[in-house]
Amino acid sequence: MPRIYLDHAATTPMTATARTAMLAALADWANPSSPHAEGRAAKAALEGARRVVADAYGWRHETLFTSGASESLAIALGRSVAAAVAVSAVEHDAVLRAAPAATVLPVGADGLVDQAGLAGWLAAAPDRPLVAVQWCNSETGVRQPIAAIATTVHAGGGLLLVDAAQMPAGTSLADHADFIALSAHKRGGPPGIGALLVRDLATLMPTGGQERGYRPGTENLPAVLGYAAAIAEAEDAERLAPLRARLDDAVVRSGGQVVGVGAPRHPAIGSYRLPGTASAAQLIRLDLGGFAVSAGSACASGSMKPSHVLAAMGWDEAAGREVIRVSFGRTTTGGEVDAFIAAWRDVARATRRLVA
């Protein structure tokens, strides 16, 4: 049978329109900084793509193209004017690497930021602190209440950075965030391109060069145009919510555990524990059965190290090593989810036989 790809939170296939746009750009490419006609045409295409990406998120401020969400996060965390930084305990490794000295804000067992702890930190922080909170956790699918967090941060005189790599186009944080990190390859665009949305460039220290002076280097126009083409396509993530709910129910009925149950969750990301079977064993069996899933964030799962996200939510290491992630995308069908459920039940039955 054909393989079934259920790891869209790691990366998702490029759309046909994105590939077509990139090929066209490769054929007509020129440096957008050049003064001649070819350069001016490239510059016009670049700025048109910038407007498309901004419009997709209802953004009316600055849009800077980067190499992806990780670089966007590093720019905001490393070059904002903030005198102090705090990050939630469940942030992506890219945030933790970019801000190793940041205060780590705790989360509850549901994975949601402890807002009393956030308010307490803000009260004691220097003027204009920066708080980094993800829109959605890439391992568990748990979604943070960004509007409420933004109210707390801004009341405390702070700036809010949101890692929105998993956020579908058509969702707007324009009323809440000061910085937003975006990624193309999570949304049907090419890898190696993303954006940093900035409310006020005065809150970010420039380096000179391209991208308004905030990211030097010749712009990757083919990737930018591929990104704009992908992001302009409708993405109905809510269509996937019933499929994830179907999988949740099947996992529980088969003796498994849903991570983050009870919290707001991404309609296309589910995290599941099968007691008694290590994540690695589950992945091997499922991969041999034709299913591509993961054990969490693709940036960390290759090492199979314990998940800092699950640890922050109160999971012990042994239980955390029995969790896998299943994530859907534009192409996912109900039949594919049903096929995965059948395969997961087989793994669960095999586990029960071994235990017995």
C-alpha positions in Angstrom: 0.0 0.0 0.0 1.2 3.6 -0.5 2.9 5.2 2.4 0.8 7.6 4.6 2.5 10.8 5.7 1.3 12.1 9.1 4.2 14.3 10.2 3.0 17.7 8.8 4.1 19.5 12.0 7.7 18.7 11.0 7.3 19.8 7.4 4.5 19.6 4.9 4.7 19.0 1.1 5.1 22.0 -1.1 2.0 23.0 -3.0 1.9 22.8 -6.8 1.5 26.6 -7.0 4.6 27.1 -4.8 6.7 24.9 -7.0 5.5 26.7 -10.1 6.2 30.1 -8.6 9.7 29.0 -7.6 10.5 27.6 -11.1 9.3 30.8 -12.7 11.5 32.9 -10.4 14.5 30.7 -11.1 14.0 31.4 -14.8 13.7 35.2 -14.5 15.8 35.8 -11.3 17.8 39.0 -10.8 19.1 40.7 -7.7 16.3 42.9 -6.2 19.0 45.5 -5.1 20.2 46.0 -8.7 19.2 49.4 -10.3 18.6 48.0 -13.9 15.2 46.9 -15.3 15.7 43.3 -14.3 16.6 44.3 -10.7 13.6 46.6 -10.5 11.3 43.8 -11.7 12.8 41.5 -9.1 12.3 44.2 -6.4 8.7 44.6 -7.4 8.1 40.9 -7.1 9.8 40.8 -3.7 7.6 43.6 -2.4 4.5 42.0 -3.9 5.3 38.8 -2.0 5.9 40.8 1.2 2.4 42.2 0.9 0.9 38.7 0.3 2.5 37.3 3.4 1.5 40.2 5.6 -2.1 40.2 4.3 -2.4 36.4 5.0 -2.0 37.3 8.7 -3.8 40.6 8.8 -0.5 42.4 9.5 -0.2 46.1 8.7 3.2 46.7 10.1 6.7 45.5 9.0 7.4 42.2 7.4 11.1 41.0 7.2 12.0 37.8 5.3 14.3 35.4 7.0 15.6 31.9 6.5 12.8 30.5 8.6 11.1 30.6 12.0 14.3 29.7 13.9 16.2 32.7 12.5 13.2 35.0 13.1 13.1 33.9 16.7 16.9 34.4 17.1 16.6 38.0 15.6 13.8 39.0 17.9 15.4 37.4 21.0 18.9 38.6 20.2 18.3 42.1 18.9 15.2 43.5 20.6 15.6 46.5 22.8 14.3 44.5 25.8 16.3 44.6 29.0 15.2 41.2 30.2 13.7 38.1 28.5 11.3 35.4 29.7 10.3 32.3 27.8 7.7 29.6 28.6 9.0 26.2 29.7 7.5 24.5 26.6 9.0 26.7 23.9 10.7 25.1 20.9 14.4 24.3 21.2 15.1 27.3 18.8 13.9 29.7 21.5 15.8 28.0 24.3 19.0 28.0 22.2 18.6 31.7 21.2 17.9 32.8 24.8 19.9 30.6 27.1 19.9 33.1 30.0 16.2 33.9 29.8 13.9 33.4 32.8 11.8 30.2 32.2 8.1 30.6 33.0 6.3 27.5 34.3 3.3 25.8 32.7 0.5 23.7 34.2 -0.1 20.1 33.6 -2.2 21.2 30.7 0.8 22.9 29.1 -0.6 26.4 29.4 1.5 29.2 30.7 1.0 30.1 34.4 -0.3 33.6 34.0 0.1 34.4 37.7 3.8 33.5 37.4 4.0 35.6 34.2 2.5 38.7 36.0 4.8 38.2 38.9 7.9 38.2 36.7 6.7 41.2 34.8 6.2 43.2 38.0 9.9 42.5 39.0 11.4 42.8 35.5 13.3 45.9 34.2 11.6 48.3 31.9 10.3 46.9 28.6 10.9 43.2 29.0 10.3 40.6 26.2 8.2 37.5 26.7 8.3 34.7 24.2 5.3 32.4 24.0 4.3 30.0 21.2 1.0 30.1 19.5 0.9 26.3 19.5 3.2 23.7 20.8 4.7 21.6 18.0 4.9 18.4 20.1 1.5 18.4 21.9 -0.7 20.8 19.8 -1.6 22.7 23.0 -2.5 26.3 22.1 -1.7 29.2 24.3 -4.3 31.9 25.1 -2.3 34.6 23.2 -4.9 37.4 23.7 -4.9 37.0 27.4 -1.1 36.7 27.6 -0.7 39.8 25.5 -3.0 41.7 27.8 -0.8 40.7 30.8 2.5 41.4 29.0 1.4 44.8 27.7 -0.1 45.8 31.1 3.4 45.1 32.5 5.1 47.3 29.9 6.5 44.4 28.0 6.8 43.2 24.4 5.3 39.9 23.2 7.1 37.5 20.7 5.0 34.7 19.3 6.4 31.6 17.7 3.6 31.0 15.1 5.4 28.5 12.9 2.4 26.1 13.3 -0.3 28.9 12.8 -2.3 28.6 9.6 -2.7 31.5 7.3 -5.9 33.4 7.9 -5.2 33.6 11.6 -4.3 37.1 12.9 -2.4 38.2 16.0 -2.2 41.8 14.8 -4.0 43.0 17.9 -1.7 41.1 20.3 1.9 40.4 19.2 4.8 42.7 18.8 6.9 40.1 17.0 5.7 37.0 15.1 8.0 34.3 13.8 6.7 32.4 10.7 7.9 29.5 8.6 7.1 28.6 5.0 7.7 24.9 5.0 5.0 24.3 7.6 2.5 26.0 5.4 3.1 24.3 2.0 6.0 26.6 1.0 9.7 25.8 0.5 12.2 25.2 3.3 14.8 27.9 4.0 12.4 30.8 4.0 10.2 32.5 6.7 9.4 35.9 8.1 9.5 38.0 11.2 6.5 40.3 11.6 7.5 43.4 13.5 5.1 45.9 15.0 7.7 48.7 15.5 11.2 48.6 14.0 12.3 50.9 16.8 12.1 47.9 19.1 14.7 46.0 17.0 18.3 46.9 16.6 19.4 46.9 12.9 22.5 45.4 11.4 22.5 47.1 8.0 22.1 45.6 4.5 18.9 44.2 3.0 15.4 43.7 4.5 15.1 47.3 5.7 18.6 47.0 7.2 17.6 44.2 9.6 18.9 41.1 7.7 21.9 41.5 5.4 22.3 39.3 2.3 20.8 39.0 -1.1 17.2 38.0 -0.9 16.2 34.5 -1.8 13.6 35.6 -4.3 12.6 32.1 -5.7 11.9 30.9 -2.1 10.1 34.2 -1.2 7.8 33.8 -4.3 7.2 30.1 -3.5 6.2 31.1 0.1 3.8 33.8 -1.1 2.2 31.4 -3.6 1.7 28.8 -0.9 0.4 31.2 1.8 -2.1 32.6 -0.6 -3.9 29.3 -0.9 -6.8 28.6 1.4 -5.8 26.3 4.3 -8.8 24.8 6.1 -7.2 23.5 9.3 -10.6 23.2 11.1 -11.6 20.5 8.5 -9.1 18.3 10.3 -10.5 18.8 13.8 -13.0 15.9 13.5 -10.3 13.6 12.2 -8.0 14.4 15.2 -11.0 13.9 17.5 -11.6 10.5 15.9 -8.0 9.6 16.5 -8.1 10.8 20.1 -11.1 8.6 20.8 -9.6 5.6 19.2 -6.4 6.0 21.3 -8.2 6.2 24.6 -10.4 3.2 23.7 -7.3 1.2 23.0 -5.7 2.0 26.3 -3.6 5.0 25.3 -3.4 8.5 26.6 -3.9 11.9 24.9 -1.4 14.5 25.9 -2.9 17.9 26.7 -6.5 16.7 26.8 -8.7 19.4 28.2 -6.6 22.2 26.9 -7.2 24.1 23.6 -5.3 22.2 20.9 -4.4 22.6 17.3 -6.9 20.7 15.1 -4.2 19.0 13.2 -1.7 17.9 15.9 -2.1 15.1 18.4 0.3 13.6 20.9 -0.3 10.1 22.3 1.2 7.8 24.9 1.0 4.0 24.6 1.9 2.7 28.0 4.4 -0.1 27.9 5.8 0.6 24.4 8.7 3.0 23.8 8.3 5.7 21.3 11.2 4.3 19.2 9.5 0.9 19.1 6.2 2.5 18.0 7.9 4.5 15.3 9.7 1.5 13.9 6.6 -0.6 13.7 4.5 2.2 12.2 7.2 3.1 9.7 7.5 -0.5 8.6 3.7 -0.5 8.2 3.9 2.5 5.9 3.2 5.4 8.3 5.4 8.5 8.8 4.9 9.9 12.3 7.4 11.2 14.9 8.3 11.3 18.6 7.9 15.1 18.9 9.7 18.1 17.4 11.7 17.1 14.3 14.6 19.2 15.6 14.9 17.1 18.7 13.3 13.7 17.9 16.3 12.5 16.0 18.3 12.2 19.2 15.2 10.5 21.0 16.2 12.6 24.1 13.5 13.1 26.8 11.0 15.8 25.9 11.5 19.0 27.9 7.9 19.9 26.9 6.4 16.8 28.6 8.8 17.3 31.6 7.5 20.8 32.0 3.9 19.5 32.0 4.8 17.1 34.9 5.4 13.9 33.0 8.1 11.6 34.3 10.9 10.5 31.8 9.6 6.9 31.5 6.1 8.0 30.4 7.5 10.7 28.2 9.5 8.1 26.3 6.3 6.3 25.3 4.7 9.3 23.4 4.5 9.8 19.7 3.1 12.8 17.6 0.7 12.5 14.7 0.0 15.6 12.6 -2.2 16.2 9.6 -2.0 18.6 6.7 -3.9 19.8 3.6 -3.8 16.4 1.9 -4.8 14.2 4.9 -8.0 12.2 4.4 -10.3 10.4 6.7 -9.3 7.1 5.1 -5.6 7.7 6.0 -6.6 8.5 9.6 -8.7 5.3 9.8 -5.7 3.3 8.4 -3.4 4.8 11.1 -5.9 4.0 13.8 -6.0 0.3 12.7 -2.2 0.2 12.7 -2.0 1.9 16.1 -4.5 -0.6 17.5 -2.3 -3.5 16.3 0.7 -2.0 18.1 -1.5 -1.6 21.3 -2.7 -5.2 21.0 0.9 -6.5 20.6 1.9 -4.5 23.7 -0.9 -6.1 25.8 0.1 -9.6 24.6 3.7 -8.9 25.7 2.5 -7.6 29.1 0.2 -10.6 29.6 
